Amino acid sequence: MPLQVVLLLVLQSAAAHAGDLEIAADPGVRGIFAFLLEQPGRGEHAAFIVRTPCGGFTFVKWPASDDENSMRWSGGYPSGTVAIAHTHPNWLPMPSSVDIHSAANAHVPIYVITRMHVTKTDGASVTIVLDNKSTQTLLR
């Protein structure tokens, strides 16, 4: 097999696996998590996590809600949306049944962020992505 074909296959494989990496490991995504936790007020705060054309991440913050226990978005998702992230109180680190159902319907993972944990649901399962040992300094 010619060397160029082998290199092309290796690059395609690397690109395919790069999309499978846990985005919470990215410092930019952790910065988005920290930003959401630092928002004033008692209620939940949410954002779409969006992959930029150059491969980084940015976010689109959801508007404030009158209900401090929930967030709602109306309309289409921003182009490049790869996940939804929102805060929960520290005593509720796991995704709610609404989060699980929403992730399944939206076909994007939903991250639940507290000061001590980050969890994720894809609508089928729940995963603890970061715990208090790995988030203490990043999420203050």
TITI-410618 format. One line per field, with one value per atom (N, C-alpha, C): residue number from 1; residue in one letter; z, y, x. Coordinates in steps of 0.02 Angstrom, whole numbers, plus 50000, padded with zeros to 5 digits. Layout:
BEGIN
num NUM|...
residuo A|...
Z Z|...
Y Y|...
X X|...
This chain:
BEGIN
num 1|1|1|2|2|2|3|3|3|4|4|4|5|5|5|6|6|6|7|7|7|8|8|8|9|9|9|10|10|10|11|11|11|12|12|12|13|13|13|14|14|14|15|15|15|16|16|16|17|17|17|18|18|18|19|19|19|20|20|20|21|21|21|22|22|22|23|23|23|24|24|24|25|25|25|26|26|26|27|27|27|28|28|28|29|29|29|30|30|30|31|31|31|32|32|32|33|33|33|34|34|34|35|35|35|36|36|36|37|37|37|38|38|38|39|39|39|40|40|40|41|41|41|42|42|42|43|43|43|44|44|44|45|45|45|46|46|46|47|47|47|48|48|48|49|49|49|50|50|50|51|51|51|52|52|52|53|53|53|54|54|54|55|55|55|56|56|56|57|57|57|58|58|58|59|59|59|60|60|60|61|61|61|62|62|62|63|63|63|64|64|64|65|65|65|66|66|66|67|67|67|68|68|68|69|69|69|70|70|70|71|71|71|72|72|72|73|73|73|74|74|74|75|75|75|76|76|76|77|77|77|78|78|78|79|79|79|80|80|80|81|81|81|82|82|82|83|83|83|84|84|84|85|85|85|86|86|86|87|87|87|88|88|88|89|89|89|90|90|90|91|91|91|92|92|92|93|93|93|94|94|94|95|95|95|96|96|96|97|97|97|98|98|98|99|99|99|100|100|100|101|101|101|102|102|102|103|103|103|104|104|104|105|105|105|106|106|106|107|107|107|108|108|108|109|109|109|110|110|110|111|111|111|112|112|112|113|113|113|114|114|114|115|115|115|116|116|116|117|117|117|118|118|118|119|119|119|120|120|120|121|121|121|122|122|122|123|123|123|124|124|124|125|125|125|126|126|126|127|127|127|128|128|128|129|129|129|130|130|130|131|131|131|132|132|132|133|133|133|134|134|134|135|135|135|136|136|136|137|137|137|138|138|138|139|139|139|140|140|140
residuo M|M|M|P|P|P|L|L|L|Q|Q|Q|V|V|V|V|V|V|L|L|L|L|L|L|L|L|L|V|V|V|L|L|L|Q|Q|Q|S|S|S|A|A|A|A|A|A|A|A|A|H|H|H|A|A|A|G|G|G|D|D|D|L|L|L|E|E|E|I|I|I|A|A|A|A|A|A|D|D|D|P|P|P|G|G|G|V|V|V|R|R|R|G|G|G|I|I|I|F|F|F|A|A|A|F|F|F|L|L|L|L|L|L|E|E|E|Q|Q|Q|P|P|P|G|G|G|R|R|R|G|G|G|E|E|E|H|H|H|A|A|A|A|A|A|F|F|F|I|I|I|V|V|V|R|R|R|T|T|T|P|P|P|C|C|C|G|G|G|G|G|G|F|F|F|T|T|T|F|F|F|V|V|V|K|K|K|W|W|W|P|P|P|A|A|A|S|S|S|D|D|D|D|D|D|E|E|E|N|N|N|S|S|S|M|M|M|R|R|R|W|W|W|S|S|S|G|G|G|G|G|G|Y|Y|Y|P|P|P|S|S|S|G|G|G|T|T|T|V|V|V|A|A|A|I|I|I|A|A|A|H|H|H|T|T|T|H|H|H|P|P|P|N|N|N|W|W|W|L|L|L|P|P|P|M|M|M|P|P|P|S|S|S|S|S|S|V|V|V|D|D|D|I|I|I|H|H|H|S|S|S|A|A|A|A|A|A|N|N|N|A|A|A|H|H|H|V|V|V|P|P|P|I|I|I|Y|Y|Y|V|V|V|I|I|I|T|T|T|R|R|R|M|M|M|H|H|H|V|V|V|T|T|T|K|K|K|T|T|T|D|D|D|G|G|G|A|A|A|S|S|S|V|V|V|T|T|T|I|I|I|V|V|V|L|L|L|D|D|D|N|N|N|K|K|K|S|S|S|T|T|T|Q|Q|Q|T|T|T|L|L|L|L|L|L|R|R|R
Z 50000|50000|50000|49956|49953|50019|50035|50098|50104|50050|50053|50075|50051|50069|50143|50168|50238|50281|50263|50301|50301|50244|50239|50285|50287|50331|50404|50422|50491|50511|50467|50481|50486|50443|50446|50512|50532|50595|50654|50655|50709|50712|50653|50652|50677|50659|50682|50758|50786|50858|50895|50865|50898|50914|50872|50885|50943|50961|51015|51083|51085|51148|51193|51257|51306|51305|51286|51280|51347|51401|51468|51485|51449|51461|51430|51386|51353|51401|51407|51452|51435|51371|51352|51377|51372|51397|51473|51506|51579|51598|51556|51567|51560|51512|51504|51566|51591|51652|51710|51718|51773|51764|51703|51689|51712|51695|51714|51790|51825|51898|51930|51898|51927|51914|51878|51863|51926|51932|51991|51993|52052|52061|52084|52107|52135|52085|52030|51983|51942|51899|51852|51798|51768|51711|51660|51596|51543|51482|51442|51379|51331|51267|51216|51212|51207|51192|51117|51084|51012|50989|50942|50912|50857|50861|50811|50748|50692|50630|50636|50681|50688|50739|50767|50811|50885|50904|50975|50997|51055|51082|51104|51095|51122|51149|51170|51197|51180|51185|51178|51242|51283|51348|51337|51376|51372|51411|51392|51431|51500|51546|51615|51616|51667|51674|51737|51736|51796|51848|51826|51870|51889|51953|51972|51969|51958|51956|51886|51835|51768|51717|51659|51603|51541|51496|51434|51376|51319|51258|51205|51170|51115|51049|50999|50934|50920|50864|50843|50882|50878|50911|50868|50900|50861|50819|50762|50718|50755|50750|50782|50853|50877|50946|50954|51006|51021|51089|51130|51197|51227|51280|51322|51392|51425|51494|51537|51597|51643|51715|51758|51829|51867|51921|51971|52039|52090|52158|52176|52222|52241|52265|52297|52325|52271|52208|52154|52094|52101|52049|51988|51993|51938|51893|51829|51783|51807|51799|51817|51762|51774|51722|51662|51674|51619|51578|51612|51576|51532|51560|51523|51462|51472|51417|51364|51386|51340|51298|51329|51293|51239|51256|51208|51149|51163|51110|51068|51099|51064|51027|51046|51016|51028|51084|51107|51182|51207|51279|51319|51379|51426|51486|51501|51559|51616|51675|51736|51778|51796|51829|51899|51949|52017|52035|52092|52112|52126|52137|52155|52103|52055|52006|51938|51887|51820|51797|51781|51756|51687|51651|51582|51568|51529|51504|51429|51396|51324|51310|51363|51356|51370|51367|51380|51444|51461|51521|51554|51615|51653|51672|51662|51677|51721|51773|51811|51772|51747|51704|51745|51793|51838|51909|51957|52026|52065|52130|52170|52171|52163|52162|52100|52044|51982|51966|52003|51986|52037|52094|52147|52123|52088|52068|52004|51963|51900|51909|51953|51960|52024|52062|52125|52166
Y 49941|50000|50062|50109|50169|50208|50240|50278|50332|50366|50418|50391|50332|50301|50283|50256|50238|50300|50354|50416|50444|50440|50464|50423|50357|50315|50331|50342|50360|50426|50476|50541|50537|50499|50491|50457|50407|50373|50420|50460|50508|50559|50583|50632|50601|50539|50505|50497|50479|50470|50536|50589|50655|50677|50660|50679|50641|50584|50543|50563|50607|50626|50663|50654|50688|50763|50803|50875|50908|50877|50907|50908|50871|50873|50935|50968|51028|51087|51123|51181|51235|51244|51293|51274|51210|51187|51193|51177|51186|51260|51303|51375|51394|51363|51375|51351|51292|51266|51315|51339|51386|51451|51476|51536|51527|51471|51459|51457|51427|51423|51492|51537|51603|51653|51635|51681|51701|51765|51787|51759|51757|51733|51661|51640|51574|51521|51539|51491|51454|51412|51375|51423|51405|51441|51389|51404|51355|51387|51344|51366|51308|51323|51275|51277|51220|51216|51205|51249|51251|51241|51195|51186|51238|51274|51325|51294|51330|51302|51281|51312|51293|51238|51210|51152|51167|51231|51249|51249|51277|51279|51350|51367|51429|51411|51461|51445|51499|51480|51527|51519|51571|51569|51575|51537|51540|51602|51631|51688|51666|51714|51700|51677|51637|51611|51640|51647|51669|51613|51551|51493|51474|51480|51466|51393|51349|51277|51247|51288|51261|51314|51289|51333|51307|51354|51335|51373|51339|51370|51363|51417|51415|51427|51388|51397|51344|51352|51304|51311|51260|51261|51299|51331|51365|51314|51336|51294|51272|51208|51181|51157|51157|51135|51062|51050|50982|50958|51004|50985|51044|51028|51078|51070|51125|51123|51168|51145|51188|51170|51218|51210|51177|51145|51118|51140|51138|51149|51091|51104|51053|50988|50992|50932|50890|50914|50878|50871|50831|50828|50785|50745|50700|50732|50713|50738|50716|50761|50745|50703|50678|50639|50684|50748|50795|50803|50807|50811|50749|50691|50628|50625|50642|50643|50695|50753|50807|50787|50755|50733|50682|50637|50586|50619|50667|50701|50746|50780|50828|50795|50734|50697|50733|50768|50797|50783|50773|50761|50824|50812|50867|50857|50909|50910|50947|50917|50948|50968|51031|51058|51081|51056|51083|51102|51131|51150|51089|51031|50972|50916|50920|50866|50893|50858|50868|50799|50794|50731|50743|50689|50694|50639|50657|50606|50614|50557|50557|50535|50529|50507|50433|50396|50324|50306|50343|50328|50393|50387|50443|50427|50475|50466|50522|50506|50557|50573|50634|50654|50681|50723|50752|50749|50734|50735|50787|50793|50846|50846|50789|50787|50820|50813|50841|50910|50934|50998|51052|51036|51086|51150|51145|51205|51234|51195|51220|51254|51228|51255|51294|51302|51340|51324
X 50043|50000|50045|50033|50074|50072|50128|50134|50081|50063|50012|49944|49927|49863|49864|49919|49925|49918|49952|49947|49876|49843|49774|49729|49737|49696|49709|49772|49789|49757|49761|49732|49656|49624|49552|49532|49570|49555|49563|49616|49627|49570|49548|49494|49429|49416|49355|49355|49413|49417|49417|49442|49443|49372|49324|49255|49225|49255|49230|49258|49307|49338|49289|49297|49254|49270|49220|49233|49246|49224|49236|49310|49351|49423|49455|49420|49446|49446|49503|49505|49453|49438|49388|49319|49303|49238|49234|49289|49290|49281|49307|49297|49224|49189|49117|49080|49098|49067|49077|49138|49153|49114|49109|49070|48998|48968|48898|48891|48939|48935|48943|48978|48992|48937|48884|48831|48793|48773|48737|48666|48639|48571|48570|48511|48505|48484|48455|48427|48478|48452|48495|48519|48576|48603|48622|48610|48621|48653|48684|48715|48721|48720|48739|48815|48846|48918|48923|48960|48962|49035|49044|49111|49120|49176|49191|49219|49219|49247|49320|49358|49429|49439|49384|49390|49387|49387|49381|49309|49297|49229|49212|49149|49121|49052|49014|48948|48898|48835|48779|48738|48739|48704|48629|48592|48519|48496|48439|48413|48391|48392|48371|48298|48283|48215|48183|48118|48082|48078|48085|48083|48154|48171|48241|48259|48211|48226|48226|48219|48219|48240|48260|48278|48240|48224|48190|48222|48225|48250|48196|48183|48135|48173|48156|48187|48239|48272|48323|48387|48428|48493|48543|48591|48643|48682|48704|48745|48808|48825|48885|48874|48812|48798|48819|48860|48882|48857|48831|48806|48768|48733|48699|48728|48743|48768|48724|48709|48672|48690|48678|48696|48639|48658|48612|48638|48596|48623|48670|48716|48766|48734|48676|48645|48611|48610|48577|48625|48678|48729|48710|48659|48642|48589|48588|48537|48467|48420|48350|48320|48260|48225|48210|48198|48187|48251|48309|48374|48385|48371|48382|48336|48273|48224|48243|48265|48284|48345|48394|48453|48435|48390|48369|48333|48290|48252|48295|48344|48386|48444|48460|48517|48583|48588|48652|48657|48717|48725|48708|48685|48672|48718|48755|48801|48767|48771|48746|48806|48809|48868|48850|48887|48885|48957|48966|49034|49078|49048|49087|49085|49038|49031|49009|49028|49000|48977|48914|48886|48858|48847|48823|48773|48722|48676|48671|48666|48654|48582|48543|48474|48465|48521|48518|48554|48606|48645|48668|48692|48718|48790|48834|48905|48930|48969|49004|49068|49072|49127|49185|49170|49220|49193|49236|49213|49252|49237|49266|49342|49374|49447|49475|49440|49467|49439|49389|49359|49370|49399|49406|49439|49494|49529|49500|49467|49441|49373|49331|49264|49254|49306|49305|49245
